[in-house]
Amino acid sequence: MPPLIAENREGSLSVRDGNHRLGALQKLNKEKCHVIIWDDRSVGNILKVIEKKSNK
């Protein structure tokens, strides 16, 4: 399955490609999948959102 593509928007991830795949994964109760994350400002912003999500 291709990875989801998400954009970091103000510290929150927004799925830009793969909404139907995400819905299917949720129906299957999958907790993990491959995601490509982009942020136009910096890699540091991506690292912050990943750390925030992994601490939950």
Buried (B, 14 or more C-beta within 10 A) or exposed (E): EEEBBBBBEEEEBEBBBBEEBBEEBEEEEEEEEEBEBEBEEEEEBBEBBBEEEEEE
